[in-house]
Amino acid sequence: MESAGFGRGQQFWAAVLTSTPQPVGAVCAYIAVEEINGLLPFSFAFAAGAMLALVVAELGPEAYAAGGRLIVAAGTLAGAAAMLALAALLGV
């Protein structure tokens, strides 16, 4: 927004206004999960899929441009190894 010519005050209030629905959504999600216990694994799966899609779509191309295939492959393998180790450690 700064590059578009908006001042700091306008940027602040835009951030505040776009964040106002978040507490309502959090309360709705809490109530839904409390009422339907079986919904929790699907909620986590949806959130994980959304984050994975974001990483692949947004960060992947930047990583390839900055570091090349070898760096991206090494980072992906290190991340996968860390997730596997944590899953084994935590028993999930």
NORHUNOR-V736260 format. One line per field, one symbol per residue. phi: phi as a letter, one per 40 degrees, with the letter a starting at -180 (. if undefined). A space follows every 10 residues. Layout:
phi = ???
//
This chain:
phi = .cccgccccc cccccccccc cccccccccc cccccbcccd cccccccccc cccccccccd ccccccbgcc cccccccccc cccccccccc gb
//
